[in-house]
Amino acid sequence: MSVRLLFFSVLRDKMKRSEGEYDLREGENVLEVARRALEPAMGPLDWGKFLLFAVGDSYVSRDYLPKHGDEIALIPPVAGG
């Protein structure tokens, strides 16, 4: 089973891409998938404090269990000016 993660803003810059395909581990929630995807490029952080997650056009909680084929947007906090 796999999902597509969509990286926005600073995440896109740090990951050097806008999306990626990731295999799901059994029982893994969106926060765990995000942590596993982001830590190699960005180091360990408590991602749950910083990110919003959306599947399709709906926000989901960090304990949402993704389904095969889900597109999961990882939305960092942003500041405008």
C-alpha positions in Angstrom: 0.0 0.0 0.0 1.3 3.4 -0.8 0.3 7.1 -0.5 1.4 10.3 -2.2 2.7 13.1 0.1 2.5 16.6 -1.2 5.0 19.1 0.2 4.2 22.8 0.4 6.2 25.9 1.2 9.4 25.3 3.3 8.9 21.6 3.1 9.1 21.7 -0.7 12.3 23.7 -0.5 13.9 21.4 2.1 12.8 18.2 0.3 13.8 19.6 -3.1 10.6 18.3 -4.6 6.9 18.9 -4.4 5.7 15.3 -3.8 6.7 11.8 -3.2 5.3 8.3 -3.1 5.7 6.3 0.2 4.8 2.8 1.2 2.6 2.5 4.3 3.5 0.4 7.2 0.7 -1.4 8.9 -1.1 0.8 11.4 0.9 3.9 10.5 -0.9 7.2 10.8 -0.3 10.4 8.8 2.0 11.9 11.4 4.2 8.8 11.3 4.4 8.7 7.5 5.3 12.4 7.5 7.9 12.0 10.2 9.5 9.1 8.3 9.5 11.1 5.0 10.8 14.4 6.4 13.4 13.4 9.0 16.1 12.3 6.5 16.1 15.8 5.0 15.0 17.9 7.9 16.1 16.1 11.1 13.9 15.0 14.0 11.2 17.4 15.1 7.9 17.0 16.8 6.1 17.4 13.4 2.6 17.1 15.1 3.1 20.6 16.6 3.9 22.2 13.2 2.0 20.6 10.4 -1.6 20.4 9.2 -2.7 17.4 7.2 -5.2 17.2 4.5 -6.5 14.3 2.5 -8.3 15.3 -0.7 -9.9 18.6 0.2 -10.5 17.9 3.9 -8.3 18.4 6.9 -7.6 15.3 9.0 -6.1 14.8 12.4 -2.6 13.5 12.9 -3.9 10.1 13.9 -5.8 9.6 10.6 -5.0 6.2 9.2 -4.3 6.7 5.5 -5.7 4.4 2.8 -3.9 3.1 -0.3 -3.8 5.8 -2.9 -4.5 8.7 -0.6 -2.9 12.1 -1.5 -1.8 13.7 1.8 -0.9 17.3 1.9 1.6 18.3 4.5 0.9 22.0 5.3 3.5 23.8 7.4 2.8 27.1 9.2 3.2 30.1 6.9 3.7 33.7 7.4 2.9 36.5 5.0 4.1 39.9 4.6 
